[in-house]
Amino acid sequence: EGQFKDPVGIGTDGRGRVYVADTGNHRIQVFSAEGHFQYAFPVIDKGVAVRPIDVAADASGAKIYVSANNKVMRFSGSGKMVRQWGGYGEGNGRFRYPATVAMASNGTVYVVDVLNSRAQAFDEEGALLVQIGSWGVLPGELYRPKGVAVDEKNQVYISDSYMDVIQVFDADGKFLRVLGQDGAPQRFVSVGGIAVGRDNRLYAAEMLRNKISVYKLND
C-alpha cells in the first residue's frame, strides 16, 4: 500500500483526494490531499489484470474513469466496476491507445485517442457525444495528441507532442484557437500531460525539457 510500480496517470477530486494509475501494479490507488493512503482497487478486464494509463474522478469522487486496454472503465467511489466501453479500432467510440482522461464540470468525459489522432467525448454512460480533431498538421487537426484538459467554460485543451502546440476547442468540438500570444503560437518541447487550474493557469509537462511550464490564460 502506498508504493508504486511505473505510475503513469494522476487525478484529483473536489475534496482534494488524489487518484494514481499505478500502472505496473494494475491498480488505482487513492490518497488524501496530505498523501495518506486511503484505498486501492484492481483494474481487471475479463478476468485479467490490465495496465491503467490514466484516471479521472468527478468532484464527489463517486465516479472514477480509467483508460486501460483500449477501453474506458467507470468505477464507483469504492472501486467497483460499473461499466466499460470501447475496444481496439478506428471507428466511433473505439480506441487505439487511449491515454489521458479529463472530466468537465457537466460530467462529460474526454479521452485522448492517441494513435487515431483525436479526442473523443462521452457521457457518463459511455455514449459518444463528439469527436475532436482528425489526423493532420493544420489548425484544428491533431498528429500525436497526448494531453487533454477542460476549463471552467468547458473549453477543451489538447496537447500535441509532434506539433509542439496546444489547441483549444469548444464543447462541440469546434476549433477555436492555438494557444499563443500576439498572433504567434506558443511552441512547446514534446508537450504531454496538461491541466487547467482554478487560478486560470495552464500547466504543461514538456517531456524533453524535463520541465513543467505554467501559462496564464486569458479571461
C-alpha positions in Angstrom: 0.0 0.0 0.0 1.3 3.4 -0.9 4.0 2.0 -3.1 4.1 2.2 -6.9 5.5 0.4 -9.9 5.6 2.6 -13.1 2.8 5.0 -12.1 1.6 7.0 -15.2 -1.6 8.9 -14.7 -2.9 11.1 -11.8 -6.1 13.0 -11.0 -7.9 14.7 -8.1 -11.5 15.2 -7.0 -13.3 18.1 -5.4 -12.3 17.0 -1.9 -8.6 17.0 -2.8 -8.2 13.3 -2.9 -5.5 12.1 -5.3 -6.0 9.1 -7.6 -3.0 7.4 -9.2 -2.9 5.0 -12.1 -0.3 2.5 -10.6 0.3 1.0 -14.0 2.8 -1.7 -13.2 0.7 -2.9 -10.3 -2.5 -3.0 -12.4 -4.4 -0.9 -9.9 -5.7 2.5 -8.9 -4.5 3.9 -5.5 -6.3 6.7 -3.7 -4.7 9.1 -1.2 -5.8 12.0 0.9 -4.7 15.5 0.0 -1.9 15.1 2.6 -0.7 12.0 0.8 -2.1 9.4 3.2 -3.1 6.1 1.6 -6.9 5.6 1.6 -7.6 2.5 -0.5 -6.8 0.8 -3.8 -8.7 -1.3 -6.3 -7.6 -3.5 -9.2 -8.2 -2.8 -12.9 -9.4 -6.0 -14.4 -10.8 -6.7 -17.9 -12.5 -10.1 -18.5 -10.8 -11.6 -15.5 -7.3 -10.4 -16.5 -5.4 -7.6 -14.7 -4.6 -4.8 -17.2 -2.4 -1.7 -17.0 -4.2 1.5 -16.3 -2.9 4.6 -18.2 -4.8 7.5 -16.6 -7.5 8.2 -14.1 -10.0 11.0 -13.5 -12.7 11.4 -10.9 -15.8 13.7 -10.6 -16.0 16.3 -7.9 -17.5 14.0 -5.3 -15.3 11.0 -6.1 -18.3 8.8 -6.7 -17.4 8.3 -10.4 -13.9 7.2 -11.4 -12.9 6.8 -15.0 -9.8 4.8 -16.1 -8.2 4.4 -19.5 -6.8 0.9 -20.0 -6.6 -1.9 -22.6 -8.1 0.3 -25.4 -11.2 0.9 -23.2 -12.6 3.4 -20.8 -13.7 1.8 -17.5 -16.0 3.5 -15.0 -15.8 2.6 -11.3 -17.8 3.6 -8.3 -16.2 5.6 -5.5 -15.5 2.3 -3.7 -13.7 0.9 -6.7 -16.5 -1.4 -8.1 -16.6 -1.7 -11.8 -19.8 -0.1 -13.1 -19.4 -0.3 -16.9 -16.8 -0.1 -19.7 -16.8 0.8 -23.3 -14.5 1.0 -26.3 -12.1 -1.6 -27.7 -9.4 -1.6 -30.3 -10.3 0.0 -33.6 -10.7 3.2 -35.6 -14.5 3.5 -35.6 -16.6 5.8 -33.4 -16.2 5.0 -29.8 -13.2 2.7 -30.4 -9.6 3.4 -29.5 -6.0 2.9 -30.5 -4.2 3.6 -27.3 -6.5 5.8 -25.2 -4.3 7.9 -22.9 -5.2 11.0 -20.9 -8.7 11.3 -19.4 -10.3 14.5 -18.2 -13.8 15.4 -16.9 -15.8 18.6 -17.5 -17.9 20.1 -14.8 -21.0 18.9 -16.6 -19.9 15.3 -16.4 -18.6 14.9 -19.9 -15.6 12.5 -20.1 -12.8 13.4 -22.6 -10.3 10.8 -23.7 -7.3 11.3 -25.9 -7.2 8.6 -28.6 -3.5 8.8 -29.4 -3.0 6.7 -32.5 -6.3 7.7 -34.0 -5.2 11.3 -33.7 -8.3 12.6 -32.0 -10.1 13.0 -28.7 -13.5 11.6 -28.0 -16.1 12.8 -25.6 -18.6 10.6 -23.8 -21.4 10.9 -21.3 -21.2 9.0 -18.1 -22.9 6.0 -19.6 -20.4 5.7 -22.4 -22.5 7.2 -25.2 -20.3 9.1 -27.7 -21.1 12.8 -27.8 -18.4 14.3 -30.1 -15.1 13.6 -31.7 -12.5 16.3 -31.7 -9.8 16.6 -34.4 -8.6 14.4 -37.2 -5.2 13.4 -38.5 -3.2 16.3 -39.9 -0.9 19.3 -39.1 -3.2 22.2 -39.8 -5.1 24.2 -37.2 -7.9 22.0 -35.7 -6.1 18.8 -36.7 -4.1 16.5 -34.5 -1.0 14.5 -35.3 0.1 12.9 -31.9 -2.3 14.2 -29.2 -1.2 13.4 -25.6 -2.9 15.5 -23.0 -6.4 16.9 -22.5 -7.8 19.4 -20.0 -11.1 21.3 -19.6 -11.5 24.8 -18.1 -14.5 26.2 -16.2 -16.1 27.4 -19.5 -15.9 23.8 -20.8 -13.3 24.7 -23.4 -11.2 21.7 -24.3 -7.4 22.0 -24.5 -5.4 19.3 -26.3 -1.7 19.0 -26.4 0.2 17.7 -29.5 3.6 16.2 -28.8 4.5 16.2 -32.5 3.5 19.7 -33.5 4.5 21.1 -30.1 1.4 23.2 -29.6 -1.8 23.2 -27.5 -5.1 23.7 -29.3 -8.4 24.8 -27.9 -11.8 23.6 -28.9 -15.3 24.3 -27.7 -17.6 21.6 -26.1 -19.0 20.7 -29.5 -15.5 20.0 -30.9 -15.2 23.2 -32.9 -11.7 24.5 -33.3 -11.2 27.9 -31.5 -7.5 28.7 -31.5 -3.9 27.6 -30.9 -2.5 28.9 -27.7 -0.1 31.7 -28.2 0.5 35.4 -27.9 0.4 38.3 -30.4 -0.7 36.0 -33.2 2.2 33.6 -32.8 1.7 30.0 -31.5 3.3 29.1 -28.2 5.8 26.3 -29.1 6.4 23.6 -26.5 9.0 20.8 -26.5 7.3 17.4 -26.7 4.3 18.5 -24.6 2.5 15.7 -22.9 0.1 15.9 -19.9 -1.7 19.2 -19.3 -4.0 20.6 -16.6 -6.0 23.8 -16.1 -6.1 25.1 -12.6 -8.8 27.1 -10.9 -6.4 30.0 -11.0 -6.9 30.1 -14.8 -3.4 28.9 -15.3 -2.4 26.1 -17.7 0.2 23.6 -16.6 2.1 21.7 -19.3 4.6 18.8 -18.9 7.3 19.2 -21.5 8.9 15.8 -21.7 12.1 16.5 -23.5 12.8 19.7 -21.4 12.1 17.8 -18.2 10.1 20.8 -17.0 6.6 21.8 -16.1 5.7 25.1 -17.8 2.9 27.4 -16.4 1.0 29.9 -18.5 -1.7 32.4 -17.7 -4.8 32.0 -19.8 -6.9 35.0 -20.9 -10.1 35.6 -19.0 
